[in-house]
Amino acid sequence: MSEHEHNHYPIFLPDSEEKERIVIPEENGDENLFDVLFYFDVPETDKSYVVVVPAEQDTDDDEEQEVFAFRYEGDDEDFKLFPIETDEEWDIVEEMINTFSDEGEE
């Protein structure tokens, strides 16, 4: 993973040679494939987050992309996702997504 510094927290991008993908199961047993956009950690809360997009999502450059974010714990071998439950967490995640989007437009 490569690291990009910005004003808030470091953004960790998956290696660019190959997209990093994760499978997220639904309650009904269906599985959905997602491309990882980036990871970031919040040292103040000791929590880590991953931001993903559906792998098969077709979008034009002008179209907004559907983005999902989760809190995660563990590593590659034991990776668990949790829903983001507080407004404070969502504020941090939205700010990081906006920062990531702004960097991508430059």
Backbone torsions as a table, in degrees:
resi	resn	phi	psi	omega
1	MET	NA	141.8	175.3
2	SER	-101.9	157.1	-174.8
3	GLU	-117.0	136.5	174.6
4	HIS	-121.3	121.5	178.4
5	GLU	-83.6	148.8	171.6
6	HIS	-150.2	-167.3	-172.2
7	ASN	-68.4	-18.5	-172.0
8	HIS	-115.2	-79.6	-177.5
9	TYR	-129.3	149.8	177.9
10	PRO	-65.0	140.4	174.7
11	ILE	-102.3	127.3	178.2
12	PHE	-104.9	120.2	-179.6
13	LEU	-97.7	143.0	173.3
14	PRO	-61.2	155.7	177.1
15	ASP	-55.7	136.1	-171.5
16	SER	-76.2	-16.3	-178.0
17	GLU	-62.7	-37.5	-177.6
18	GLU	-141.6	136.6	179.2
19	LYS	-64.6	138.0	174.2
20	GLU	-88.9	130.2	-177.0
21	ARG	-125.2	147.9	174.3
22	ILE	-131.4	151.0	176.8
23	VAL	-103.7	128.8	178.9
24	ILE	-118.4	115.9	-179.8
25	PRO	-78.9	148.7	173.9
26	GLU	-94.7	167.3	179.7
27	GLU	-60.7	-30.4	-177.8
28	ASN	-83.2	1.8	177.6
29	GLY	98.8	-14.1	176.5
30	ASP	-65.2	148.1	177.5
31	GLU	-115.5	139.4	179.8
32	ASN	-119.8	137.4	-179.7
33	LEU	-97.7	131.7	-178.4
34	PHE	-127.6	144.3	170.7
35	ASP	-90.6	134.4	177.9
36	VAL	-80.2	123.8	174.3
37	LEU	-82.7	-51.0	178.8
38	PHE	-167.9	165.7	174.7
39	TYR	-118.3	156.0	168.5
40	PHE	-155.4	153.8	179.3
41	ASP	-114.7	147.3	175.7
42	VAL	-116.6	98.3	-175.8
43	PRO	-58.7	-33.7	-177.9
44	GLU	-63.1	-31.1	-179.3
45	THR	-107.4	-7.1	-177.8
46	ASP	58.3	37.9	178.9
47	LYS	-120.6	152.8	179.9
48	SER	-121.9	148.9	-176.4
49	TYR	-133.6	152.6	174.4
50	VAL	-129.1	139.1	178.9
51	VAL	-116.4	127.7	-173.5
52	VAL	-132.9	162.0	172.8
53	VAL	-130.9	151.2	176.6
54	PRO	-57.4	135.3	-175.1
55	ALA	-64.8	-33.7	-175.6
56	GLU	-100.5	18.8	-177.6
57	GLN	-74.9	121.3	177.5
58	ASP	-95.0	119.2	178.0
59	THR	-138.5	147.7	169.4
60	ASP	-83.4	163.9	179.4
61	ASP	-60.7	-28.6	-178.1
62	ASP	-82.3	-17.5	-176.5
63	GLU	-84.6	144.4	175.7
64	GLU	-74.8	144.0	-179.2
65	GLN	-98.0	138.9	176.9
66	GLU	-74.5	123.9	-175.0
67	VAL	-121.6	139.6	177.8
68	PHE	-123.9	148.4	178.3
69	ALA	-134.3	145.5	179.8
70	PHE	-140.5	150.6	167.4
71	ARG	-83.0	143.1	178.8
72	TYR	-134.2	156.8	175.5
73	GLU	-134.4	149.7	176.7
74	GLY	99.8	-168.7	-179.8
75	ASP	-128.5	-164.9	-175.8
76	ASP	-55.7	-36.7	-176.3
77	GLU	-78.8	-32.6	-174.8
78	ASP	-137.0	73.6	-171.9
79	PHE	-100.8	116.4	-179.7
80	LYS	-120.1	134.2	178.6
81	LEU	-101.7	145.9	178.5
82	PHE	-134.1	145.5	177.3
83	PRO	-67.6	150.9	174.2
84	ILE	-84.2	123.3	-168.2
85	GLU	-111.3	-19.4	-175.2
86	THR	-110.8	154.0	176.3
87	ASP	-62.9	-34.5	-179.8
88	GLU	-63.6	-43.1	177.9
89	GLU	-64.1	-43.5	179.8
90	TRP	-61.8	-38.7	178.5
91	ASP	-60.2	-43.6	179.8
92	ILE	-64.9	-46.0	-178.5
93	VAL	-62.4	-45.9	179.2
94	GLU	-60.7	-40.4	178.4
95	GLU	-63.8	-39.9	179.2
96	MET	-68.4	-39.5	177.3
97	ILE	-63.4	-43.0	177.8
98	ASN	-62.6	-41.4	178.1
99	THR	-63.5	-43.6	178.8
100	PHE	-62.0	-44.0	179.3
101	SER	-63.6	-42.5	179.6
102	ASP	-63.4	-40.7	179.1
103	GLU	-66.3	-34.7	-179.6
104	GLY	-70.4	-25.1	-179.5
105	GLU	-81.7	-16.2	-176.8
106	GLU	-77.3	NA	NA
